[in-house]
């Protein structure tokens, strides 16, 4: 990990239905030289980060935290996958339909309440906790792989 002075990195994730978060303040320009903390190129290649277009957005009233249920088209090879995303602070339903996002498509399916999530939509957590989606600046084919 490369530390950038004054940058706060946050991650929010769910374990057994409980949302957890971790925040790390960076203090210097040190590069982590612990080889055990690094991943190999082959590790990175195993993560299927793909672009997809949001086709449909539904409310998710059963979610513990405000969330949308997304249907995302990843092209003919992968198809349409569903995901639950806690992105309601910055994105309304109309703003999401047609938007391209970046998601991990090779995680195991995960039961989130009554909903089965099939991919993990990626985003950055702001200091206020709002999630900013990651996606291409220009249109790319659905299913295009990051790498």
Secondary structure, 3 states (H helix, E strand, C coil): CECCCCCEEEEEEEECCEEEEEEEECCCCCECCCHHHCCCHHHHHHCCEEEEEEEEEEECCCCCCCCEEEEEECCCCCCEEEEEECCCCCCCHHHHCCCEEEEECCCCCEEECCEEECCEECEEECCCCCEEECCCCCCCCCCCECC
